[in-house]
Amino acid sequence: MVLALVRCELFIYMAQSLKDKRSVVKSIVTKTRQRCNVSVAETGYQEVWQRSELTLCAVGSSRKSAEAELFRALSLIDQADNVERTITDWEWV
């Protein structure tokens, strides 16, 4: 069994308030949960209106399967409008 964690920071261009930011982050989190077999949560910068940190987690029988699922999730994040993924850290357990 392999556990993979990915922490990624997001820059949200059009957010003018925490309400704007949270609507964008909630949309990304919901789409990622629905379309990919990963757990995802906002884990940082919760009170900053143009930054966010998401942590994604995947469990698989092999490193390749967990990595593939996380790459799918990251590509969904990259496709979101008005969001740029800046720093991405991978961790394997």
N, C-alpha and C positions, 0 to 999 in steps of 0.2 A: 504494500500500500504506500502510495506517495501523496504527500500533501504539498500543494503549491500555493504560495501567497504572492500577490502582486499589489504593491502600493503605488498609486499614481496620483500626481497632483494635477489639478485642472485649473486653467485660467478661463473665466467666464466673461466674455467681452461685453455683452450688452446688459449685464446686471447693474441696476442703479440702486438696488436695495436688497436686503436679505430675503424679502419675499420673492423678488425676481430670481435670485440665486437658487432658492429652495425649489422653485418650480422647475428650473432647468435640471437640477440635480435629481429631483424626484422622478422626472421623466426618464433620465438616463438609467437610474437604478431600476425602475419598473421594467423598462425594455430589456435590460440585461438579465434580470431575473426570469422574465418570460421566455426569452429566446435562447439562453445559454444555461447549461447545467453548472452554475457557479453560485456561491454566496457573495453578496456585495453589500457594503455599508459605507456611509460617510463617516470617516474616522478623524478628520482633522479640519481645521480652519472653519469651524461651524459658525463663528460670529464675524467672519470676514466676508464681505459681500462680493468680491470678485475672484476668490480662490476657494478651492475645495480639495480635499484628499479623499479618495475612494480606496478601499481595500477589497480586493477580490480573492476568493479562495476556491480552490478546486481539489477534489480528492479523486484519485484514480488508481487503477491497478498497475499502471506504468507511468513513467515520467512523460512519455510521448502523448498519452491520452489526456493527462491533466494540462499539459502545455498547449495542446491543440484547442481545448475548451477555453483556456484563458486568452489565447490569441483571438478566438472568435469574439469574446467579450470586449477585448481591447479595440478590435476593429469597429464594433458597434459604437464605442465611445468616440472613436476618431471620426465617425460619420455624423455625429451630432453637430447641429448648427451652433455657432457662437461659442464653441468650446474648443480649447486647445489643451491637449495632454502634454505636460511639460516634463516632469521627472517621473520615471518609472523604475521601481526597484523590485527585483524578483528574489524570492526566498523559497528554498526547498527544505522540507522536513521529512 
